[in-house]
C-alpha cells in the first residue's frame, strides 16, 4: 500500500488542527522509538486528537480512504504493537491528549477515565478518593490506561487483583468505521448478551481504539508489609509460596522471585541499591501482604510466614521492611531488573507463564536449554511467581559481541518456548503479541482459535486498517 498523499495528510491534519498534527521528522522521531529499540518504523504523520469525536472522524476518513492507522499510548510496549511499519504508509494516532479523569465514585468503587490517562495518574486519583487502583508496573509514569487495556497488562498485583481484564467493568471504543460504542457501564452484573469489552481488551488496537474505561477500585489497605527472603532454589520458593498463601490467604498481594545474579547486577549498577540480606543466597522472594486491619496485622502475618518457613527449612534468611522507605527500597530492586540488564550487553527476552507448580521446572530446564543454544549465556529469570509469569531473559556471555548474540534470538526463543509449551504454558503472559510474536501465535492457538480470531477481525475491520501486521 502506498503512503498517503499530501492532500490526504492535509485532510487528516484538519481534523485535529495543525498544532496537533505532527509532521516534522524530528518531532515524529520519539513516536518511532520503542523501549528495546528492536522495531523500526516510519510515518509521515502523527495525529494527537483531543476528543473522542476527533478519533471518530479520523477512523471514518481512514475507512473511506483505506488508510492504515496505528494507535499509540505511552509507547512503553516491548513487542512492537505500537510501532508503525517501516513502509511509512501508516498514520500514528497518539492518545496522550485524552487524559481526563471523567468521574470517581467511591461508593461504587469505580472511576471512569480517558484512555490517555497514565497509570500513575489513575493510581493517584484513586488514592485521593481513599481507594486503590491496584495495577502496578515499573512504567506507570508513562504507560497509559488505553495501552494497559489493549495489552491486558498484568504487573505485580495479579496474584490478588487480576490483570486489566479483571480490573475493567466497561469500555468506550471507536470502531474502525468511526462508530462510537459507549459501553461505560459501572455495573458488576449485566448479563445481557455478549460481553463486547473482552473483544477489545488484549486486542492491541487491531479491532478499534479504546478511548475510555470504567476501572474497578478497592478499599485502601490499612497496612502493607514487605519482606525480602533468601531461599536455596525455586523448589524452596514454591514451598514458601504455599506457606505464604496458607497464612495470608487473599491478603498476599505479591510474590516475586529473583536469582542472585539479578541482585548482584542491581547492586552494581543502580545508585544507592544494596543487598537487603547480610549473606548471599541463590534465590530470593519478595513477599507483600496487605491488611484491611492494620500495619501490625500485616507485619504479624509476614512474621508467621517467616516462622513456618524457617521451621520447615524453606527460609534461609529474611528481612521485614521496618519503614515505608525500606519497603520502597525492596521494591526498587525488583522494579529495576528489566532496566538494569542493559548493562550486561544483549538480552534475549521471554515473557512466559506456566502453571505455578511448574515454575521450578521451568527455571531449571530453560536455563539448561539456553546453555545449549549459546554456551556461557547468563540466565536472568525473574518475575511473578505467584501467578506463574516469569520474565525469562537470557543475557549474553561475557565478552561476546552483542549483535552476534542477538542474532541467535529466534534460536533461543524456539528452545525456551519448547520447554514452556511442554509444561502447559504460554509464550506471552502479559506483554502481548505485537510484531515480535505474531508468527509464533500458531504455537499456542489451535486452527479453530486462529480462524475465529480472523473472523472477528474481518467482521469488525473488513478493510484491515486497524494496526495492520500486529497479532494476526
Secondary structure, 3 states (H helix, E strand, C coil): CCCCCHHHHHHHHHHHCHHHEECCHHHHHHHHCCCCCCCCCCCCCEECCCCHHHHHHHHHHHHHHCCCEEEECCCCCCCCCCCCCCCCCCEEEECCCCCCEEEEECCCCEEEEECCCEHHHHHHHHHHCCEECCCCCCCCCCCEHHHHHHCCCCCCCHHHHCCHHHHEEEEEEEECCCCEEEECCCCCCCCCCCCCHHHHCCCCCCCEEEEEEEEECEECCCEEEEEEEEECCHHHHHHHHHHHHHHHHHHEEEEEEEEHHHHHHHHHHCCCCCCCCCCCCCEEEEEEEEECCCHHHHHHHHHHHHHHHHHCCCCCEEEECCCHHHHHHHHHHHHCHHHHHHHHCCEECCEEECCHHHHHHHHHHHHHHHHHHCCCCEEEEEEEHHHCEEEEEEECCCCCCHHHHHCCHHHHHHHHHHHHHHCCCECECCCCCCCCCHHHHHHHCCHHHHHHHHHHHHHHCCCCCECCCCCC
